[in-house]
Amino acid sequence: MKYVIGALIGLAWGSLLAWVNSLINRAAIRTNSTRSMLLASFGRTLIDIAGLAAVFFLRNAHPFSFEAMIVGTAAALGLLTVVFAYMLSRPDKAHRTQPGDSKKADNSDE
């Protein structure tokens, strides 16, 4: 049971870290500059390293399986970062003028 709980805690921790990474990515995309994207990439890397390091350094502070927790954290970080990046890059959401509007932002008369 300690493996299952460790994996679930790892998945939850990795999901939280991936969500924070998506917020950083979203803020960098809104500024639309190369410098902000590079800083966001550096920040996301630091968050990934700090999150995995926290699991590593706290391995003796909890009764759950360290191995299951680190694998769950890494899996959630990897998978959800891809999912959140895909959600940010969807063209049907990115170019709308308003949330309920079906027109594109370029207003072309085709």
Secondary structure by P-SEA (a helix, b strand, c coil): caaaaaaaaaaaaaaaaaaaaaaaaaaaaaaccaaaaaaaaaaaaaaaaaaaaaaaaacccccccaaaaaaaaaaaaaaaaaaaaaaaaccccccccccccccccccccc
